[in-house]
């Protein structure tokens, strides 16, 4: 069986790699640009298991082990810290933490003193509580993607850059091309409810004496979050108005607001400025859950990850490979089927950062 995987980002690379590990298929990894040229090369690189729905927690939980095996410099297991400054948000974090722990994710509930001890320099005067998962962390999405592609090619996968999947002769096609998946699906006569959302990231000038183990810090109420990348910080926050479409322009008008938020929350960064800004595309679905599985005759999807594809790519890659080659996967893929949108009960993932 010849399988063409569309998209050489983290998701497509993981699917191709796991197919190659099995060795029973002839696999082509088709990329219309170059490896990691899209969202995977522009992503924040957070890897978390702290989601609001069981379906998303499970995909992330099953991916952590793979990232742990990669280890530094690909993955730094520094944790994810969610801060609450209102009683309502603290109650929400606490409730989510109970669900996450019930699924085997080691989430801790912290008070302000705990947070101050965990992250020296972090302002906690308004913090009522927090949740922290030490097995979460941060990674270099582009480097991980290139590593997976290299492994896949080493196992016999044919990489075709600057090639549309429609130009590949294959028995089965897997659409793992992120925000461009709906366009690719339309070429096969399939309506895939995935649309692009532009999201912006900012990198600061160097920050002196950054904690070596700085976790991803997230303000739960606003979605403002930041992480360490070398000697600087990378900042992100949802836009006030969603930027639907494929335009990846940078909105410099938010620089002052983002810096003010950073200086308020992390005083050691006082005085730094924005060194660079860039934008990438989320592949959004109506409920912020991915679409995984068959969507037409000989056509499968692994798309619509709504900003979470990189962190969930190891588990999804393995599950898709199993389903293609064995007819079923160890991981229950039922919550992610396209058919769910034909029904009435669709439960949205609320933690889209």
Secondary structure, 3 states (H helix, E strand, C coil): CEEEEECCCHHHHHHHHHHHHHCCCEEEEEECCCCCCCHHHCCCCEECCCCCCHHHHHHHHHHHHHHHHHCCCCEECCCEEEEECCHHHHHHHHHHHHHHHHCCCCEEEECHHHHHHHCCCECCCCCCEEEEECCCEEECHHHHHHHHHHHHHHCCCEEEECCCHHHCCCCEEEECCHHHHHHHHHCCCCCCCCEEEEEEEEEECCCCCCCCCCCEEEECCCCCEEEEECCEEEEECCCCCCEECCCCCCCHHHHHHHHHHHHHHEHHHCCCCEEEEEEEEEEECCCCCCEEEEEECCEEEEECCCCCHHHHHHHHHHHHHHHHHHCCCCCCCHHHCHHHHHCCCCCCCCCCC
